[in-house]
Amino acid sequence: MKDAAIIERIAVVGAGVIGASWATLFLAAGLEVDIFDPADDAEASVRDYIATAWPVVKRLTPHTGGNPDAIRFFSDAGDAVANAQFVQENVPERLPVKLATYAEIEPRLVPGAIVATSTSGLMLSELQAGWTDPSRLLLAHPFNPPHLIPLVELFANEHTAPGILETAEAFYASLGKETIRLQREVPGHVANRLQAALWREAIHLVTTGVASVGDVDKAIWAGPGIRWAAMGPHTLFSLATGAGGMRAFCERFADSFHRWWPDLGTPQITEDVVQKLADGIADEWQGQGLGDIGEKRDALILDILEAVAKHRSPHN
Ligand SMILES: NC(=O)c1ccc[n+]([C@@H]2O[C@H](COP(=O)([O-])OP(=O)(O)OC[C@H]3O[C@@H](n4cnc5c(N)ncnc54)[C@H](O)[C@@H]3O)[C@@H](O)[C@H]2O)c1
Protein backbone atom coordinates (compact mmCIF):
# COMPACT_ATOMS: atom_id res chain seq x y z
CA MET A 1 0.00 0.00 0.00
CA LYS A 2 1.72 3.17 -1.12
CA ASP A 3 -1.12 5.49 -1.89
CA ALA A 4 -3.42 7.09 0.68
CA ALA A 5 -6.00 7.58 -2.07
CA ILE A 6 -6.68 3.84 -2.19
CA ILE A 7 -7.63 3.64 1.47
CA GLU A 8 -11.39 3.20 1.28
CA ARG A 9 -12.19 0.73 4.03
CA ILE A 10 -10.71 1.11 7.48
CA ALA A 11 -10.91 -1.18 10.49
CA VAL A 12 -11.20 0.23 14.01
CA VAL A 13 -10.09 -2.35 16.55
CA GLY A 14 -11.10 -1.27 20.05
CA ALA A 15 -13.88 1.31 20.03
CA GLY A 16 -13.85 3.00 23.42
CA VAL A 17 -13.13 6.70 23.95
CA ILE A 18 -10.54 6.91 21.18
CA GLY A 19 -11.80 4.28 18.73
CA ALA A 20 -15.34 5.72 18.61
CA SER A 21 -13.95 9.18 17.92
CA TRP A 22 -11.63 7.88 15.16
CA ALA A 23 -14.59 6.01 13.66
CA THR A 24 -16.60 9.25 13.54
CA LEU A 25 -13.80 11.06 11.75
CA PHE A 26 -13.25 8.23 9.23
CA LEU A 27 -16.96 8.09 8.43
CA ALA A 28 -17.15 11.86 8.02
CA ALA A 29 -14.31 11.62 5.51
CA GLY A 30 -16.37 9.19 3.43
CA LEU A 31 -14.59 5.97 4.43
CA GLU A 32 -16.24 2.62 5.14
CA VAL A 33 -15.56 1.54 8.72
CA ASP A 34 -15.42 -2.01 10.12
CA ILE A 35 -15.36 -2.27 13.91
CA PHE A 36 -14.38 -4.88 16.46
CA ASP A 37 -14.84 -4.30 20.18
CA PRO A 38 -15.74 -7.17 22.53
CA ALA A 39 -17.81 -5.04 24.94
CA ASP A 40 -21.49 -6.06 25.02
CA ASP A 41 -22.69 -2.50 24.48
CA ALA A 42 -20.00 -1.56 21.93
CA GLU A 43 -22.30 -1.16 18.94
CA ALA A 44 -24.89 0.89 20.83
CA SER A 45 -22.31 3.14 22.44
CA VAL A 46 -20.37 3.71 19.20
CA ARG A 47 -23.59 4.56 17.34
CA ASP A 48 -24.55 6.98 20.14
CA TYR A 49 -21.11 8.56 20.03
CA ILE A 50 -21.30 9.04 16.27
CA ALA A 51 -24.80 10.53 16.45
CA THR A 52 -23.65 13.07 19.07
CA ALA A 53 -20.37 13.94 17.34
CA TRP A 54 -21.71 13.97 13.77
CA PRO A 55 -22.90 17.62 13.60
CA VAL A 56 -19.58 18.76 15.03
CA VAL A 57 -17.43 16.71 12.69
CA LYS A 58 -19.52 17.74 9.70
CA ARG A 59 -19.06 21.38 10.67
CA LEU A 60 -15.30 20.79 10.49
CA THR A 61 -15.33 18.76 7.28
CA PRO A 62 -18.33 20.15 5.38
CA HIS A 63 -16.84 19.37 1.97
CA THR A 64 -16.87 15.60 2.43
CA GLY A 65 -19.93 13.48 1.88
CA GLY A 66 -19.55 10.99 4.70
CA ASN A 67 -22.26 8.58 5.73
CA PRO A 68 -22.62 7.81 9.48
CA ASP A 69 -24.15 4.44 8.63
CA ALA A 70 -21.23 3.19 6.51
CA ILE A 71 -20.20 1.10 9.48
CA ARG A 72 -20.23 -2.63 10.23
CA PHE A 73 -19.70 -4.36 13.55
CA PHE A 74 -17.90 -7.71 13.83
CA SER A 75 -17.66 -10.20 16.68
CA ASP A 76 -14.15 -11.23 15.66
CA ALA A 77 -11.09 -9.00 15.26
CA GLY A 78 -9.80 -11.03 12.29
CA ASP A 79 -13.08 -10.63 10.41
CA ALA A 80 -13.09 -6.87 11.11
CA VAL A 81 -9.66 -6.31 9.55
CA ALA A 82 -10.01 -8.78 6.67
CA ASN A 83 -11.11 -6.19 4.09
CA ALA A 84 -9.40 -3.06 5.37
CA GLN A 85 -6.51 -1.25 3.75
CA PHE A 86 -5.81 0.59 7.01
CA VAL A 87 -6.36 -0.51 10.62
CA GLN A 88 -6.48 1.90 13.57
CA GLU A 89 -5.84 -0.07 16.75
CA ASN A 90 -7.23 1.41 19.98
CA VAL A 91 -7.46 -1.53 22.38
CA PRO A 92 -6.75 -0.90 26.09
CA GLU A 93 -3.33 0.44 26.99
CA ARG A 94 -1.96 -2.88 28.25
CA LEU A 95 0.89 -4.57 26.43
CA PRO A 96 -0.48 -8.16 26.65
CA VAL A 97 -3.84 -7.01 25.21
CA LYS A 98 -2.14 -5.20 22.33
CA LEU A 99 0.13 -8.18 21.58
CA ALA A 100 -2.78 -10.65 21.67
CA THR A 101 -4.71 -8.41 19.27
CA TYR A 102 -1.81 -8.30 16.81
CA ALA A 103 -1.46 -12.10 16.91
CA GLU A 104 -5.15 -12.35 16.07
CA ILE A 105 -5.24 -9.85 13.23
CA GLU A 106 -1.88 -10.37 11.53
CA PRO A 107 -2.84 -13.54 9.61
CA ARG A 108 -6.05 -11.90 8.36
CA LEU A 109 -4.65 -8.63 6.99
CA VAL A 110 -4.85 -7.95 3.27
CA PRO A 111 -1.46 -7.63 1.54
CA GLY A 112 -0.11 -4.12 2.01
CA ALA A 113 -2.54 -3.18 4.80
CA ILE A 114 -1.16 -0.68 7.31
CA VAL A 115 -1.79 -0.99 11.05
CA ALA A 116 -1.56 2.16 13.15
CA THR A 117 -1.57 2.00 16.95
CA SER A 118 -3.05 4.87 18.96
CA THR A 119 -0.95 4.02 22.02
CA SER A 120 -0.23 6.92 24.35
CA GLY A 121 2.40 5.30 26.49
CA LEU A 122 3.73 2.08 24.98
CA MET A 123 6.62 2.15 22.57
CA LEU A 124 6.67 0.86 19.01
CA SER A 125 9.63 -1.44 19.76
CA GLU A 126 7.60 -3.19 22.51
CA LEU A 127 4.59 -3.54 20.25
CA GLN A 128 6.58 -4.93 17.33
CA ALA A 129 7.33 -7.99 19.50
CA GLY A 130 3.73 -9.11 18.87
CA TRP A 131 4.28 -9.52 15.12
CA THR A 132 5.74 -12.20 12.89
CA ASP A 133 6.38 -9.39 10.40
CA PRO A 134 6.26 -5.98 12.12
CA SER A 135 6.90 -4.04 8.92
CA ARG A 136 3.30 -2.82 8.53
CA LEU A 137 2.89 -1.46 12.07
CA LEU A 138 3.45 2.18 12.94
CA LEU A 139 2.62 4.40 15.86
CA ALA A 140 -0.06 7.03 15.23
CA HIS A 141 -0.97 8.71 18.50
CA PRO A 142 -3.96 11.06 18.38
CA PHE A 143 -5.13 13.62 20.89
CA ASN A 144 -8.47 13.12 22.54
CA PRO A 145 -10.91 13.41 20.85
CA PRO A 146 -9.30 12.56 17.48
CA HIS A 147 -12.33 13.80 15.53
CA LEU A 148 -11.64 17.30 16.90
CA ILE A 149 -7.96 17.71 17.76
CA PRO A 150 -5.76 17.80 14.65
CA LEU A 151 -2.49 16.39 16.05
CA VAL A 152 -1.32 12.85 15.24
CA GLU A 153 2.18 11.84 16.38
CA LEU A 154 3.81 9.31 14.08
CA PHE A 155 6.73 7.01 14.66
CA ALA A 156 8.24 4.31 12.46
CA ASN A 157 11.63 2.65 12.87
CA GLU A 158 14.03 0.42 10.97
CA HIS A 159 11.58 -2.52 11.17
CA THR A 160 8.86 -0.51 9.45
CA ALA A 161 8.58 -1.04 5.69
CA PRO A 162 9.68 1.85 3.46
CA GLY A 163 6.80 4.09 2.47
CA ILE A 164 4.48 3.19 5.38
CA LEU A 165 5.20 6.40 7.26
CA GLU A 166 4.70 8.53 4.14
CA THR A 167 1.43 6.78 3.26
CA ALA A 168 0.17 7.27 6.82
CA GLU A 169 1.14 10.96 6.70
CA ALA A 170 -0.76 11.43 3.45
CA PHE A 171 -3.74 9.51 4.79
CA TYR A 172 -4.04 11.53 8.01
CA ALA A 173 -3.48 14.77 6.07
CA SER A 174 -6.39 13.79 3.81
CA LEU A 175 -8.54 13.68 6.98
CA GLY A 176 -7.44 17.18 7.99
CA LYS A 177 -4.98 15.96 10.62
CA GLU A 178 -1.65 17.62 11.41
CA THR A 179 1.09 15.03 11.80
CA ILE A 180 4.50 15.18 13.39
CA ARG A 181 7.31 12.63 13.10
CA LEU A 182 9.23 11.36 16.11
CA GLN A 183 12.85 10.83 15.16
CA ARG A 184 13.43 8.40 18.02
CA GLU A 185 11.11 6.78 20.53
CA VAL A 186 10.63 8.12 24.04
CA PRO A 187 7.94 7.34 26.63
CA GLY A 188 4.98 9.69 26.16
CA HIS A 189 6.04 10.74 22.65
CA VAL A 190 6.22 14.57 22.31
CA ALA A 191 2.95 16.28 23.22
CA ASN A 192 2.26 14.28 26.38
CA ARG A 193 5.78 14.97 27.62
CA LEU A 194 5.15 18.68 27.10
CA GLN A 195 1.83 18.38 28.96
CA ALA A 196 3.53 16.41 31.71
CA ALA A 197 6.20 19.08 32.12
CA LEU A 198 3.60 21.83 32.39
CA TRP A 199 1.29 19.90 34.71
CA ARG A 200 4.20 19.03 37.00
CA GLU A 201 4.82 22.72 37.60
CA ALA A 202 1.09 23.53 37.74
CA ILE A 203 0.73 21.05 40.62
CA HIS A 204 3.86 22.37 42.31
CA LEU A 205 2.50 25.94 42.20
CA VAL A 206 -0.74 24.77 43.85
CA THR A 207 0.79 22.50 46.49
CA THR A 208 3.39 25.06 47.52
CA GLY A 209 0.74 27.74 47.95
CA VAL A 210 1.79 30.05 45.12
CA ALA A 211 -1.66 30.14 43.47
CA SER A 212 -5.03 28.38 43.55
CA VAL A 213 -6.06 25.67 41.07
CA GLY A 214 -8.38 28.18 39.39
CA ASP A 215 -5.69 30.84 39.11
CA VAL A 216 -3.12 28.40 37.70
CA ASP A 217 -5.74 27.36 35.14
CA LYS A 218 -6.43 31.00 34.31
CA ALA A 219 -2.71 31.72 34.00
CA ILE A 220 -2.76 29.33 31.05
CA TRP A 221 -6.14 29.87 29.35
CA ALA A 222 -6.06 33.66 29.60
CA GLY A 223 -2.34 33.86 28.87
CA PRO A 224 0.07 31.68 26.96
CA GLY A 225 -2.65 29.12 26.13
CA ILE A 226 -4.20 31.56 23.68
CA ARG A 227 -0.87 32.08 21.95
CA TRP A 228 -0.14 28.35 21.96
CA ALA A 229 -3.37 27.71 20.02
CA ALA A 230 -1.91 29.92 17.30
CA MET A 231 1.75 28.90 17.23
CA GLY A 232 4.32 26.80 19.05
CA PRO A 233 6.54 28.03 21.90
CA HIS A 234 9.76 28.28 19.87
CA THR A 235 8.13 30.49 17.25
CA LEU A 236 6.39 32.61 19.87
CA PHE A 237 9.60 33.27 21.77
CA SER A 238 11.40 34.13 18.55
CA LEU A 239 8.75 36.84 18.06
CA ALA A 240 9.10 38.14 21.61
CA THR A 241 12.06 40.53 21.31
CA GLY A 242 11.58 42.30 18.02
CA ALA A 243 13.71 41.88 14.96
CA GLY A 244 16.46 39.85 16.61
CA GLY A 245 14.35 36.69 16.63
CA MET A 246 15.31 33.61 18.61
CA ARG A 247 18.94 34.64 19.10
CA ALA A 248 17.96 37.96 20.68
CA PHE A 249 15.37 36.24 22.89
CA CYS A 250 17.94 33.75 24.17
CA GLU A 251 20.48 36.50 24.81
CA ARG A 252 17.95 38.52 26.77
CA PHE A 253 16.26 35.72 28.74
CA ALA A 254 18.74 32.85 29.12
CA ASP A 255 19.74 34.03 32.60
CA SER A 256 16.11 34.16 33.70
CA PHE A 257 15.36 30.65 32.48
CA HIS A 258 18.58 29.34 34.02
CA ARG A 259 17.47 30.81 37.35
CA TRP A 260 13.87 29.45 37.08
CA TRP A 261 14.58 25.94 35.82
CA PRO A 262 16.36 24.62 38.96
CA ASP A 263 13.52 26.05 41.06
CA LEU A 264 10.76 24.10 39.25
CA GLY A 265 9.00 21.43 41.29
CA THR A 266 8.93 17.63 41.07
CA PRO A 267 5.67 16.72 42.85
CA GLN A 268 4.19 13.25 43.33
CA ILE A 269 0.49 12.58 42.82
CA THR A 270 -0.24 11.47 46.41
CA GLU A 271 -3.73 11.23 47.93
CA ASP A 272 -3.28 14.66 49.56
CA VAL A 273 -2.39 16.19 46.21
CA VAL A 274 -5.36 14.56 44.48
CA GLN A 275 -7.69 15.94 47.17
CA LYS A 276 -6.23 19.42 46.86
CA LEU A 277 -6.60 19.41 43.08
CA ALA A 278 -10.16 18.02 43.23
CA ASP A 279 -11.15 20.65 45.82
CA GLY A 280 -9.53 23.32 43.66
CA ILE A 281 -11.53 22.27 40.61
CA ALA A 282 -14.76 22.32 42.68
CA ASP A 283 -13.95 25.89 43.80
CA GLU A 284 -13.01 26.95 40.29
CA TRP A 285 -16.25 25.75 38.71
CA GLN A 286 -18.66 26.54 41.55
CA GLY A 287 -21.03 23.60 41.17
CA GLN A 288 -21.04 23.36 37.38
CA GLY A 289 -21.06 19.71 36.31
CA LEU A 290 -18.38 18.04 34.20
CA GLY A 291 -20.91 17.61 31.39
CA ASP A 292 -21.45 21.38 31.17
CA ILE A 293 -17.75 22.13 31.42
CA GLY A 294 -17.01 19.57 28.69
CA GLU A 295 -19.64 21.12 26.40
CA LYS A 296 -18.07 24.56 26.90
CA ARG A 297 -14.64 23.12 26.13
CA ASP A 298 -15.86 21.49 22.90
CA ALA A 299 -17.67 24.65 21.75
CA LEU A 300 -14.54 26.73 22.33
CA ILE A 301 -12.29 24.17 20.61
CA LEU A 302 -14.60 24.11 17.61
CA ASP A 303 -14.52 27.90 17.25
CA ILE A 304 -10.75 27.93 17.66
CA LEU A 305 -10.36 25.20 15.02
CA GLU A 306 -12.50 27.19 12.60
CA ALA A 307 -10.36 30.26 13.20
CA VAL A 308 -7.19 28.21 12.65
CA ALA A 309 -8.67 26.65 9.50
CA LYS A 310 -9.15 30.15 8.03
CA HIS A 311 -5.38 30.50 8.06
CA ARG A 312 -5.01 26.87 6.92
CA SER A 313 -1.97 26.41 9.20
CA PRO A 314 0.31 28.80 11.06
CA HIS A 315 2.81 28.46 8.19
CA ASN A 316 0.51 29.65 5.43
N1 LIG B 1 -8.08 8.35 26.25
C1 LIG B 1 -7.16 9.16 25.74
O1 LIG B 1 -7.10 10.35 26.07
C2 LIG B 1 -6.20 8.64 24.70
C3 LIG B 1 -5.59 9.56 23.85
C4 LIG B 1 -4.75 9.10 22.83
C5 LIG B 1 -4.50 7.73 22.72
N2 LIG B 1 -5.09 6.86 23.59
C6 LIG B 1 -4.80 5.42 23.40
O2 LIG B 1 -5.91 4.81 22.75
C7 LIG B 1 -6.00 3.44 23.17
C8 LIG B 1 -7.40 3.18 23.69
O3 LIG B 1 -7.62 4.04 24.80
P1 LIG B 1 -9.09 4.49 25.22
O4 LIG B 1 -8.90 5.68 26.12
O5 LIG B 1 -9.98 4.58 24.06
O6 LIG B 1 -9.51 3.24 26.13
P2 LIG B 1 -10.99 2.70 26.42
O7 LIG B 1 -10.86 1.83 27.63
O8 LIG B 1 -11.97 3.83 26.43
O9 LIG B 1 -11.30 1.80 25.13
C9 LIG B 1 -10.72 0.56 24.91
C10 LIG B 1 -11.75 -0.29 24.17
O10 LIG B 1 -11.13 -1.49 23.78
C11 LIG B 1 -12.07 -2.52 23.97
N3 LIG B 1 -11.33 -3.78 24.09
C12 LIG B 1 -10.96 -4.47 25.20
N4 LIG B 1 -10.28 -5.57 24.83
C13 LIG B 1 -10.24 -5.58 23.48
C14 LIG B 1 -9.71 -6.47 22.51
N5 LIG B 1 -9.04 -7.56 22.88
N6 LIG B 1 -9.86 -6.17 21.19
C15 LIG B 1 -10.54 -5.06 20.81
N7 LIG B 1 -11.07 -4.18 21.68
C16 LIG B 1 -10.91 -4.44 23.00
C17 LIG B 1 -12.85 -2.15 25.21
O11 LIG B 1 -14.13 -2.79 25.22
C18 LIG B 1 -12.96 -0.64 25.03
O12 LIG B 1 -14.15 -0.28 24.33
C19 LIG B 1 -4.91 3.23 24.21
O13 LIG B 1 -3.77 2.67 23.60
C20 LIG B 1 -4.61 4.65 24.68
O14 LIG B 1 -3.28 4.81 25.13
C21 LIG B 1 -5.95 7.27 24.56
The ligand as an SDF file (V2000), in Angstrom:
LIG
                    3D

 44 48  0  0  0  0  0  0  0  0999 V2000
   -8.0840    8.3500   26.2530 N   0  0  0  0  0  0  0  0  0  0  0  0
   -7.1630    9.1550   25.7430 C   0  0  0  0  0  0  0  0  0  0  0  0
   -7.0990   10.3540   26.0680 O   0  0  0  0  0  0  0  0  0  0  0  0
   -6.2040    8.6420   24.7000 C   0  0  0  0  0  0  0  0  0  0  0  0
   -5.5910    9.5620   23.8520 C   0  0  0  0  0  0  0  0  0  0  0  0
   -4.7500    9.1010   22.8320 C   0  0  0  0  0  0  0  0  0  0  0  0
   -4.5030    7.7320   22.7180 C   0  0  0  0  0  0  0  0  0  0  0  0
   -5.0920    6.8570   23.5860 N   0  0  0  0  0  0  0  0  0  0  0  0
   -4.8010    5.4190   23.4010 C   0  0  0  0  0  0  0  0  0  0  0  0
   -5.9060    4.8150   22.7480 O   0  0  0  0  0  0  0  0  0  0  0  0
   -5.9980    3.4410   23.1670 C   0  0  0  0  0  0  0  0  0  0  0  0
   -7.4040    3.1820   23.6900 C   0  0  0  0  0  0  0  0  0  0  0  0
   -7.6170    4.0380   24.7960 O   0  0  0  0  0  0  0  0  0  0  0  0
   -9.0940    4.4900   25.2230 P   0  0  0  0  0  0  0  0  0  0  0  0
   -8.8980    5.6850   26.1200 O   0  0  0  0  0  0  0  0  0  0  0  0
   -9.9770    4.5770   24.0610 O   0  0  0  0  0  0  0  0  0  0  0  0
   -9.5120    3.2410   26.1330 O   0  0  0  0  0  0  0  0  0  0  0  0
  -10.9900    2.6960   26.4190 P   0  0  0  0  0  0  0  0  0  0  0  0
  -10.8610    1.8340   27.6290 O   0  0  0  0  0  0  0  0  0  0  0  0
  -11.9660    3.8280   26.4300 O   0  0  0  0  0  0  0  0  0  0  0  0
  -11.3040    1.8040   25.1340 O   0  0  0  0  0  0  0  0  0  0  0  0
  -10.7230    0.5590   24.9060 C   0  0  0  0  0  0  0  0  0  0  0  0
  -11.7500   -0.2880   24.1690 C   0  0  0  0  0  0  0  0  0  0  0  0
  -11.1300   -1.4930   23.7760 O   0  0  0  0  0  0  0  0  0  0  0  0
  -12.0700   -2.5220   23.9680 C   0  0  0  0  0  0  0  0  0  0  0  0
  -11.3340   -3.7780   24.0870 N   0  0  0  0  0  0  0  0  0  0  0  0
  -10.9630   -4.4670   25.2020 C   0  0  0  0  0  0  0  0  0  0  0  0
  -10.2820   -5.5730   24.8330 N   0  0  0  0  0  0  0  0  0  0  0  0
  -10.2380   -5.5810   23.4840 C   0  0  0  0  0  0  0  0  0  0  0  0
   -9.7070   -6.4710   22.5140 C   0  0  0  0  0  0  0  0  0  0  0  0
   -9.0410   -7.5580   22.8820 N   0  0  0  0  0  0  0  0  0  0  0  0
   -9.8650   -6.1730   21.1900 N   0  0  0  0  0  0  0  0  0  0  0  0
  -10.5360   -5.0630   20.8110 C   0  0  0  0  0  0  0  0  0  0  0  0
  -11.0660   -4.1790   21.6830 N   0  0  0  0  0  0  0  0  0  0  0  0
  -10.9080   -4.4400   22.9960 C   0  0  0  0  0  0  0  0  0  0  0  0
  -12.8490   -2.1500   25.2100 C   0  0  0  0  0  0  0  0  0  0  0  0
  -14.1340   -2.7920   25.2200 O   0  0  0  0  0  0  0  0  0  0  0  0
  -12.9630   -0.6370   25.0290 C   0  0  0  0  0  0  0  0  0  0  0  0
  -14.1460   -0.2760   24.3340 O   0  0  0  0  0  0  0  0  0  0  0  0
   -4.9060    3.2330   24.2100 C   0  0  0  0  0  0  0  0  0  0  0  0
   -3.7680    2.6690   23.6010 O   0  0  0  0  0  0  0  0  0  0  0  0
   -4.6070    4.6500   24.6780 C   0  0  0  0  0  0  0  0  0  0  0  0
   -3.2830    4.8120   25.1320 O   0  0  0  0  0  0  0  0  0  0  0  0
   -5.9520    7.2700   24.5610 C   0  0  0  0  0  0  0  0  0  0  0  0
  1  2  1  0
  2  3  2  0
  2  4  1  0
  4  5  1  0
  4 44  2  0
  5  6  2  0
  6  7  1  0
  7  8  2  0
  8  9  1  0
  8 44  1  0
  9 10  1  0
  9 42  1  0
 10 11  1  0
 11 12  1  0
 11 40  1  0
 12 13  1  0
 13 14  1  0
 14 15  2  0
 14 16  1  0
 14 17  1  0
 17 18  1  0
 18 19  2  0
 18 20  1  0
 18 21  1  0
 21 22  1  0
 22 23  1  0
 23 24  1  0
 23 38  1  0
 24 25  1  0
 25 26  1  0
 25 36  1  0
 26 27  1  0
 26 35  1  0
 27 28  2  0
 28 29  1  0
 29 30  1  0
 29 35  2  0
 30 31  1  0
 30 32  2  0
 32 33  1  0
 33 34  2  0
 34 35  1  0
 36 37  1  0
 36 38  1  0
 38 39  1  0
 40 41  1  0
 40 42  1  0
 42 43  1  0
M  CHG  2   8   1  16  -1
M  END
$$$$
